[in-house]
Amino acid sequence: MNKLRPILLNEFETELDKIAKFENNPEIGLALSGGSDSLALMCLAKKWVQKKNGKLIAFTVDHDLRRGSFKSAIKVQSKADKEGVLCKILKWEHEQLSSKYMLLARVNRYNLIFQECRKIGIYHLLVAHHLDDNLETYYMRSLRGSNMIGLSSIPAVREIGGLRIVRPLLKFEKKRLIDTCLHFKAEFIQDPNNNNLNFERVRVRNYLAKTKRCFKKGISNKIYTERKRREEIENELSLFFIKKLFFYPWGVFKIHREDLLKLSEELMIIALKKILSTSSGNFYPPKKKSVENILRTIKSEKNIIKTLHCSLIKVKNDIIYFCRESQKTQTNMHLGLTCKKNENVLWDNRFSLASNKYNLECGCINEKNWPDLKQNQNFKNKNISFEIIKSLPFIETESKTIYIPFLSGFEELNKRGIRFFFDSRVELVNNNF
């Protein structure tokens, strides 16, 4: 019988101190699925938070993908309650899904948790990715021919829209997380998808389980090397963006073609990926092959208009513009958005909206309602194209007065306690490592 090697508080705290610093009496969020990974993290985080006189709140998501999903969420909530941890259930509202439901579930799980953290003022979110996850991620991405960004694998810390994601378990094998649950007598839930060979990660996990320890150690060393390279690239790109990339607050990026083409081929691809991800607010970047195709067009054609990654790419007079593809905004926000007084919400994963005086209702701008919306408006900025305008909301106060950000003018919004600013869910430059 193998001896248990649980992670105890001292070891956990040492690892956490290496990757992140926290304020006094920290308020911490935790993504909780009920599996061994997140349950072990919850047990350790609870003890650490108690020691720091802080507060821990867990979030579990009802994905509504199978019958009884809400009962499963209740079960996870009860496990947290048993450990003395408050757990909120967040429900993913969606239509019938036919494909890629696991990817969509993962993206929307993070979306829901991010939004809830923003709403209640949580700035640190603990996530239970561990060493085995990191090795699997590297191996899968290496098979796809990923570049340095992908091969640096899962970051220990990542900042997204003012929320810091912290992964303190990346140095620990899954076996130790299971041992930790057994040590704390925390009964975890077995996810049937962990044995479903239809998923690439499960197939890779089974393959790596049969390899020798030295093979896995080799992957760990490669991840470390790629991370060091990424740090250098991130610094170089940061300086490039500061000097050469222009930004308009209504969500438009501009760069001179000759400046972009002075970069190495690798840096050009990474720069375009970052700009497109930030422009669209999409958590996952565009595929390398798609970016390479766009880059070839940018090099060879003088004037173009292309779409990629929910963004428009326009080249005119040797200047490249990137903006949101308004059709995607219309699809994402067709139900509108409510912003209650003293609340902060996100429009289209790209703009932060807050109000300290009124409850607000927001809706999409389109060809049908635009003639009525622009009547009796004294627009301060008339140089924004209609494609950009359609990616912005109209904002209606309780008195039925309507404002349009960047067109109505900041002073009009400020007088009424309304704040609206670009705050993409994906930051252009982040401190990942």
C-alpha positions, 0 to 999 in steps of 0.5 A, spaced: 500 500 500 502 506 497 504 511 503 499 518 503 503 524 501 498 529 502 500 537 501 499 540 508 499 548 509 506 549 510 508 546 503 502 550 500 503 556 503 511 556 501 508 555 494 503 560 494 508 565 496 513 564 490 508 566 485 503 571 488 503 576 494 496 578 497 493 584 501 492 583 508 485 580 510 485 577 503 478 576 499 479 570 495 475 566 490 475 559 488 473 555 482 470 549 485 468 543 481 467 537 486 473 533 483 479 531 487 483 537 484 479 543 486 477 540 493 484 539 495 485 546 493 479 548 497 481 544 503 488 548 503 485 555 501 481 554 507 486 553 512 491 559 509 485 564 508 483 562 516 491 564 518 491 570 514 484 572 517 481 573 510 475 570 506 474 564 501 468 564 497 467 558 492 464 558 485 461 552 482 457 552 475 451 548 473 452 547 465 445 545 464 448 540 459 445 533 462 439 531 466 440 532 473 446 538 473 443 542 478 443 536 483 450 535 481 451 543 483 447 542 489 452 536 491 458 540 490 455 546 494 454 541 500 461 539 500 463 546 500 458 547 506 461 541 510 468 544 510 465 551 512 466 554 505 460 559 502 459 556 495 455 560 490 452 556 484 452 560 477 448 557 472 450 557 464 444 559 460 444 557 453 440 554 447 441 547 445 448 545 443 450 540 438 458 540 438 464 543 441 460 543 448 466 541 452 470 547 449 464 552 450 462 550 457 470 551 459 469 558 456 463 560 459 464 557 466 470 562 466 466 567 464 460 566 469 465 566 475 469 572 472 463 576 472 461 574 479 468 576 481 467 583 478 460 583 481 462 582 488 469 585 488 473 579 488 480 580 485 484 573 486 481 567 483 484 560 485 484 555 480 486 547 481 490 546 475 496 541 477 503 538 474 499 533 470 495 538 467 501 542 465 504 536 462 498 534 458 497 541 455 504 542 453 504 535 449 497 536 446 500 543 444 506 540 441 503 535 437 499 541 434 505 545 432 504 551 437 509 556 438 512 559 444 506 562 447 502 555 447 508 551 449 510 555 455 503 552 457 499 554 463 501 560 467 501 560 474 499 567 475 494 571 469 491 577 470 484 578 466 480 584 466 482 586 473 482 579 476 488 575 477 488 568 476 492 564 481 494 556 480 498 554 486 498 547 485 502 547 478 508 543 481 504 538 484 502 531 481 495 529 481 496 523 486 498 528 491 491 532 490 488 525 491 492 524 497 490 531 500 483 529 499 484 523 503 488 526 509 482 531 510 477 526 509 474 530 503 470 526 499 471 528 491 466 527 485 468 522 479 467 526 473 465 520 468 468 525 462 475 523 465 474 516 462 471 519 455 476 517 450 472 522 445 476 527 448 483 529 446 486 530 453 483 523 456 487 520 450 493 524 452 493 523 459 492 515 458 498 515 454 503 519 459 501 515 464 504 509 461 511 513 460 517 513 464 518 518 469 524 521 465 519 522 459 515 527 464 521 530 467 523 532 460 517 535 458 517 539 465 524 542 463 522 544 456 516 548 459 521 551 463 525 553 457 519 556 453 517 560 459 524 563 460 523 565 452 516 567 453 518 572 458 523 575 453 518 575 448 513 579 452 518 584 454 520 585 447 512 586 445 511 590 450 516 595 448 513 595 441 506 596 443 508 602 447 512 605 441 508 603 435 501 601 437 495 606 437 489 605 441 482 609 440 478 608 446 472 606 442 476 599 441 480 600 435 487 599 434 492 602 429 499 600 427 503 602 421 504 596 416 512 598 416 513 597 423 509 591 424 513 588 418 520 590 421 519 584 427 521 577 426 516 572 423 515 569 430 514 576 433 509 578 428 504 572 429 504 573 436 503 580 436 497 579 431 494 574 435 495 578 441 491 584 438 486 580 435 484 577 442 484 583 445 480 587 440 475 581 440 475 579 447 475 572 446 479 568 451 482 563 446 487 566 441 486 565 433 489 559 430 496 560 428 495 558 420 489 563 420 494 568 422 499 566 417 494 567 412 492 574 414 500 576 415 501 574 407 495 578 405 498 584 409 505 583 406 502 582 399 496 587 398 496 594 399 488 595 401 484 590 404 478 588 408 478 581 412 475 578 418 478 574 423 477 572 430 471 576 430 475 582 428 475 586 422 482 587 419 483 593 414 489 596 411 489 603 408 494 607 406 499 602 409 496 603 416 492 597 419 486 598 423 483 592 427 476 593 430 470 589 433 466 585 427 459 588 429 455 582 427 458 578 433 456 584 438 449 583 435 449 576 436 452 576 443 448 582 446 442 581 442 438 580 449 441 587 451 444 588 458 441 591 465 446 595 469 443 596 476 445 602 480 452 601 484 453 595 479 459 593 474 457 589 468 461 587 461 458 589 454 460 584 449 466 582 453 470 588 451 467 594 455 466 595 462 459 599 464 458 602 471 453 607 474 452 610 481 446 614 480 441 610 475 439 603 473 441 602 466 438 598 460 443 597 454 441 595 447 444 594 440 445 599 435 443 597 428 440 599 421 433 599 424 433 603 430 439 608 428 435 613 425 431 614 431 437 613 436 440 619 433 435 624 433 435 630 438 442 627 439 448 632 440 454 628 438 461 630 440 464 625 436 462 624 429 468 621 426 466 614 428 464 609 423 457 606 423 461 599 423 464 601 430 457 604 432 454 598 432 459 594 436 457 600 442 450 600 446 445 605 447 444 606 454 437 608 457 436 611 464 430 610 468 428 617 465 428 614 458 434 619 456 438 615 451 446 616 451 451 613 446 458 612 449 464 616 445 458 619 441 454 623 447 461 625 450 464 623 457 462 629 460 454 627 459 455 620 462 460 623 467 454 628 470 450 622 470 454 617 474 455 613 468 462 610 466 463 606 460 470 604 458 474 599 454 476 593 458 477 587 454 477 580 458 483 579 454 489 584 456 494 586 450 500 585 455 499 581 461 504 579 467 503 571 466 509 568 469 
